[in-house]
Structures are given as C-alpha cells and as structure tokens.
Amino acid sequence: MGSKMSDIAAPTPALPEGAPKLRKPSWIRVKAPTSKEFQNTTEMMRSKKLHTVCEEAACPNIGECWSKKHATVMILGDTCTRACAFCNIKTGVPNTVNPHEPHNVAEAVVQMGLNHVVITSVDRDDLEDGGAQHFAETIAKVRALNPNTTVEILTPDFLRKDEKITIDVIANARPDVFNHNIETVPRLYKTIRPGARYFNSLHLLKSIKERNPSIFTKSGLMVGLGEMKEEVLQVMDDLRAADVDFITIGQYLQPTPKHAQIQRYVEPEEFEYYKRMAKVKGFLMVASSPLTRSSYHADRDFAEMRTAREKQLAEKI
C-alpha cells in the first residue's frame, strides 16, 4: 500500500472519457447483506412508509448497519430537486410532504430501540423553507416518544432561503448534532456539486453554532475525486474556522456509470494521515477511512465526541 505522503500532493489527472473502470481494492469490498436483522429493518421501514439514505444512496455499509438496527431515515420524500454528480438519489419533481412522517419516524425509533438516530433528507428547493420546519417537527416527535434518544440531523444547505425560517428554526429545535456535508474541495464544486456553494455551506455550519453553541456540528467530504492533499487540509481549516466539531472523510464510490468517475482509490494509510492532521487542527472527533460515511457508527462516535467535549471543558476549569 506504499505511496509516500509526499507523492499525493499533486492532483490526480482526470481519467480520459471511456477509460476502463478502476479495479476496486480489497479494503473497499463489503459483503452483501443477508442477515435476518437486515430483513426485519427493511420490512419495518416499508411498514412505516419511510425512506432511508442507506438504500437510496446505495451505501456500502448497509448490511453491517442494518444488521445492528442502525438506519439513517430520509425525510421529505425520495426525490431530490438537485442532481449532484456523486449522488444516487433520484432527481425530479418531489411529491407533497407527508404530514404524518415525523410521527412515523418517531415510532420507527421506538420500534428499533435506538439510543441515537440520524435523520437526513433530500434537497427540497421547491419548499419556501427548504424543509427546515419538517426537520424541527420530526425532532420534536422523536423526543416526545423517545426522551432518552439523542438526535442527529444531516440537512441540505438551504441555499437562497431566509435564515429566519431555516437556520433559526433548526437551531431552536436543538438537535444534539447538526451535520451538513461540505462534500468536496471548492475547486471541484462546479462539476461535483454544481447546485451548491462552498461558502454558503460553511456559513450554515457556522451560523448554527453561533445561534446555539451547545449543538455539536459535523461535516464530511469524499476523496478520490481528483482533489489535492493541500486542498483537503484547507477544507479542514475552513471547517475549524466555522467551529465544526466533527469531520468525516471517506472514499467516493461511483454509484452508476452516469455519475462522476473515481479518479483513484485512496489508500488506508492516507486516511490515517488525514485523521492525524484533523486531530492536530482541533476537531473533537474524526472518522477517516475508506468506508467512512456521514452516519457510519454515528451512535458510537457521538458518545466519544461528547466525552471529548466534557474533558475539554474540565481542562479549562
């Protein structure tokens, strides 16, 4: 696995159109889901008419997570108003928002016995508030039925929406963790995340923290899209300037031939390097590995992050 860190500073040149697909290395391969618990989770989600990002985004960790009854619920439907080059969620005109969805999510949390739940959504640029109030209602319903469950949300960027009906609403709903993924380095936004704006995402993360400093903030990015090492480190600096507590870094995997092509498979030792650097830069929590995804081991990571904050606060006394 032997490239030196000095060898990864240069950007990987884009693969020519029609180039053969890169062979998936051993460290990125996972087993197909077959467990009874996986089937039970699938049936429960169907019965509640709920969607999961695990399925819609073709997450490689679905077998492991669902076998442990961990699932990331996706609210506001299964159709996104954007078409990011990396994402497998379908794009189109969304259906009307289901008013019963917050209660259904809360019941699913009860049924699964979750101590920590992650709730995400598609982008809903068609809604005046981008779905912020629906997030707030879902948080409230989950807490009403599950007072001991901690709640993590992973939201869209609410681009061009009024902060009073988006950021203020989310901050006042007091999720335990607010996550919004930066996804990639600024240079690649035009091709990878064309409907978003890098500095808008940073502003969103910073604004949530400013309005309610008790909320843990979290963001993540994919690697293997042609980014440079220095660009990844700069994103870390930008996130720390926005007072983000937790960063996730994982390998981009091409969902279909129509999506952005993988430029390279990043080796495990490089992920370890990024983990060390993120810790040095002051993140309370870092998850960096080929299979890391936003919600992977979210319950365990939240507990570790909370302990890290308590230790940090104790040292200041």
Beta strands, then each sheet from edge to edge (+ up, - down):
strand 1: 51-52
strand 2: 72-75
strand 3: 116-121
strand 4: 150-154
strand 5: 177-179
strand 6: 216-223
strand 7: 246-251
strand 8: 285-288
sheet 1: 1+ 2- 3- 4- 5- 6- 7- 8-
end
